[in-house]
Amino acid sequence: MALLSNIDYPSNSPASEFLNRSSEDKVQIAALLADKLEEGSAFDAMERQLVFRASLLLGRQLNYSETVNALLEYVFANVSESNEKLIMMSVDQPFRDEIRGLTRKIRGIINQVEIDDNVRHLLIKRLNAFENDLDRTRTRADSFFRFFLDLTKTVGDGADNLKPAIELAEKVSGKIAGAVEAEETKQIEFKPTDDNECPF
């Protein structure tokens, strides 16, 4: 809930509805947005923000959700370089070390379980991309969710032996969500007010 509560949406925004709903209702609202995507209807900037934050929130509560997959696919397809501010987070060395400890365990599971080699290579490729991005001072949060999306799809297709990797990935997801929330809070705290603006 905290990810969404820092955003001041107009009363007619779906986000204002999303805030006060139960987990079940959140899934239904997310599904409606996914339906809008499926119909080819355009999402405005506010809905793009909602979709990203909803995907983070739902991804921490649900396993193997087709709704989350649809939302994440939308984010990856539609959040451009010009909208990176929606998915960037600042990270420090302790955060990197903690996340890398989890990704090492995830990598070990992927390398050990019996899955199609092409799937294994794809998952490792996605995980490598995230770890490379983690070396930056400001990291794209969606680089991990690309991996998480492929991992959940693989489990959804029957690779139950990857479920321990899903549990670890959900821990990473929660930590990334916290980092994104902290980034948003920092931006709000340092946002100039009208009183501080120069009149000239």
PLY file of the C-alpha trace (Angstrom):
ply
format ascii 1.0
element vertex 200
property float x
property float y
property float z
element edge 199
property int vertex1
property int vertex2
end_header
0.00 0.00 0.00
2.78 2.43 0.82
4.04 2.49 -2.75
0.78 3.99 -3.91
0.00 6.17 -0.90
2.79 8.65 -1.66
1.28 9.55 -5.02
-1.30 12.33 -5.18
-3.72 11.12 -7.84
-6.87 13.01 -8.91
-10.12 11.65 -7.52
-11.08 10.23 -10.92
-7.89 8.18 -11.19
-8.08 4.38 -10.84
-5.25 4.71 -8.32
-7.50 6.52 -5.86
-9.83 3.52 -5.99
-6.95 1.08 -5.75
-5.70 2.44 -2.44
-8.68 1.48 -0.29
-9.49 -1.92 -1.75
-8.91 -5.43 -0.46
-6.28 -7.69 -2.02
-9.02 -9.44 -4.01
-10.33 -6.13 -5.32
-6.80 -5.07 -6.24
-6.52 -8.15 -8.42
-9.83 -7.32 -10.10
-8.81 -3.70 -10.73
-5.49 -4.88 -12.13
-7.36 -7.31 -14.36
-9.50 -4.47 -15.70
-6.35 -2.58 -16.62
-4.99 -5.73 -18.23
-8.24 -6.02 -20.23
-7.78 -2.44 -21.39
-4.32 -3.38 -22.58
-5.66 -6.45 -24.36
-8.30 -4.35 -26.14
-5.56 -2.07 -27.43
-6.82 0.96 -25.51
-4.18 3.59 -24.77
-2.95 4.08 -21.22
-2.30 7.61 -20.05
0.75 8.58 -17.99
-1.10 8.22 -14.70
-2.29 4.74 -15.55
1.26 3.77 -16.53
2.41 4.82 -13.07
-0.43 2.90 -11.47
0.32 -0.20 -13.50
3.96 -0.21 -12.46
3.23 0.33 -8.78
0.36 -2.14 -8.80
2.61 -4.76 -10.38
5.14 -4.29 -7.58
2.46 -4.49 -4.94
0.67 -7.49 -6.40
3.92 -9.27 -7.15
4.68 -9.31 -3.43
1.30 -10.84 -2.56
0.59 -13.36 -5.32
2.40 -16.32 -6.85
2.38 -17.00 -10.58
-0.38 -14.46 -11.27
-1.37 -13.99 -14.91
-2.58 -10.54 -13.95
0.85 -9.55 -12.67
2.43 -10.96 -15.81
0.11 -8.90 -17.98
0.87 -5.76 -15.99
4.61 -6.36 -16.08
4.54 -7.06 -19.80
2.80 -3.75 -20.29
5.43 -1.92 -18.26
8.30 -3.49 -20.16
6.69 -2.72 -23.52
5.61 0.84 -22.80
7.91 2.52 -20.26
10.43 4.25 -22.49
13.83 5.74 -21.73
12.10 9.11 -21.27
10.02 7.62 -18.45
12.92 6.04 -16.56
12.12 8.20 -13.56
9.19 5.88 -12.88
11.41 2.87 -12.34
14.79 4.15 -11.14
16.16 3.61 -7.66
19.32 4.68 -5.89
21.32 1.82 -4.36
24.31 1.65 -2.04
26.89 -1.09 -1.47
25.12 -2.80 1.47
21.96 -3.02 -0.66
23.96 -4.49 -3.56
25.63 -7.04 -1.30
22.31 -8.13 0.17
20.66 -8.49 -3.23
23.65 -10.31 -4.71
23.51 -12.80 -1.84
19.96 -13.65 -2.91
20.68 -13.70 -6.65
23.61 -16.08 -6.10
21.22 -18.53 -4.46
18.71 -18.06 -7.29
21.44 -18.70 -9.87
22.49 -21.86 -8.03
18.94 -23.22 -8.14
18.54 -22.42 -11.84
21.82 -24.16 -12.66
20.99 -27.27 -10.62
17.37 -28.07 -11.51
16.28 -30.04 -14.55
14.77 -27.58 -17.03
15.06 -26.97 -20.75
18.52 -25.59 -21.55
17.05 -22.75 -23.62
14.92 -21.70 -20.66
17.92 -21.95 -18.35
20.00 -19.75 -20.66
17.21 -17.17 -20.88
16.81 -16.99 -17.10
20.56 -16.66 -16.55
20.73 -13.98 -19.24
17.98 -11.98 -17.52
19.62 -12.42 -14.13
23.00 -11.32 -15.50
21.41 -8.19 -16.97
19.95 -7.27 -13.59
23.22 -7.90 -11.75
25.10 -5.75 -14.28
22.54 -2.99 -13.81
22.91 -3.30 -10.05
26.48 -2.00 -10.36
25.16 1.42 -11.34
24.54 4.15 -8.78
20.97 4.38 -10.07
19.44 1.08 -11.07
16.44 0.36 -13.28
13.98 -1.55 -11.13
12.38 -3.19 -14.17
15.61 -5.03 -15.03
14.85 -7.48 -12.21
11.16 -7.79 -13.06
12.02 -8.90 -16.57
13.78 -11.85 -14.97
10.98 -12.36 -12.44
8.39 -12.41 -15.22
10.22 -15.15 -17.14
10.78 -17.13 -13.94
7.09 -17.06 -12.97
6.08 -18.05 -16.49
8.47 -21.00 -16.38
6.97 -22.19 -13.09
3.49 -21.59 -14.47
4.40 -23.86 -17.40
5.11 -26.70 -14.98
8.68 -26.24 -13.74
7.75 -26.74 -10.09
11.38 -27.43 -9.18
12.00 -23.68 -9.62
9.58 -22.72 -6.83
12.44 -22.21 -4.32
13.88 -19.66 -6.77
10.48 -17.93 -6.87
10.51 -17.58 -3.08
13.95 -15.95 -3.20
12.91 -13.75 -6.12
9.93 -12.52 -4.12
12.33 -11.43 -1.38
14.34 -9.49 -3.96
11.10 -8.01 -5.30
10.13 -6.79 -1.84
13.52 -5.16 -1.28
13.38 -3.47 -4.68
9.88 -2.24 -3.94
11.18 -0.73 -0.71
14.01 0.99 -2.58
11.57 2.42 -5.14
9.34 3.66 -2.32
12.32 5.31 -0.62
13.25 6.98 -3.90
9.74 8.35 -4.30
9.65 9.59 -0.71
12.96 11.38 -1.22
11.68 13.04 -4.38
8.56 14.24 -2.57
10.60 15.63 0.35
12.87 17.60 -1.97
10.16 18.73 -4.37
10.16 22.57 -4.51
7.03 24.27 -3.17
5.46 27.44 -4.51
6.85 29.33 -1.51
10.38 28.34 -2.44
10.11 29.20 -6.11
11.85 32.31 -7.37
9.28 34.89 -8.56
11.61 36.17 -11.29
0 1
1 2
2 3
3 4
4 5
5 6
6 7
7 8
8 9
9 10
10 11
11 12
12 13
13 14
14 15
15 16
16 17
17 18
18 19
19 20
20 21
21 22
22 23
23 24
24 25
25 26
26 27
27 28
28 29
29 30
30 31
31 32
32 33
33 34
34 35
35 36
36 37
37 38
38 39
39 40
40 41
41 42
42 43
43 44
44 45
45 46
46 47
47 48
48 49
49 50
50 51
51 52
52 53
53 54
54 55
55 56
56 57
57 58
58 59
59 60
60 61
61 62
62 63
63 64
64 65
65 66
66 67
67 68
68 69
69 70
70 71
71 72
72 73
73 74
74 75
75 76
76 77
77 78
78 79
79 80
80 81
81 82
82 83
83 84
84 85
85 86
86 87
87 88
88 89
89 90
90 91
91 92
92 93
93 94
94 95
95 96
96 97
97 98
98 99
99 100
100 101
101 102
102 103
103 104
104 105
105 106
106 107
107 108
108 109
109 110
110 111
111 112
112 113
113 114
114 115
115 116
116 117
117 118
118 119
119 120
120 121
121 122
122 123
123 124
124 125
125 126
126 127
127 128
128 129
129 130
130 131
131 132
132 133
133 134
134 135
135 136
136 137
137 138
138 139
139 140
140 141
141 142
142 143
143 144
144 145
145 146
146 147
147 148
148 149
149 150
150 151
151 152
152 153
153 154
154 155
155 156
156 157
157 158
158 159
159 160
160 161
161 162
162 163
163 164
164 165
165 166
166 167
167 168
168 169
169 170
170 171
171 172
172 173
173 174
174 175
175 176
176 177
177 178
178 179
179 180
180 181
181 182
182 183
183 184
184 185
185 186
186 187
187 188
188 189
189 190
190 191
191 192
192 193
193 194
194 195
195 196
196 197
197 198
198 199
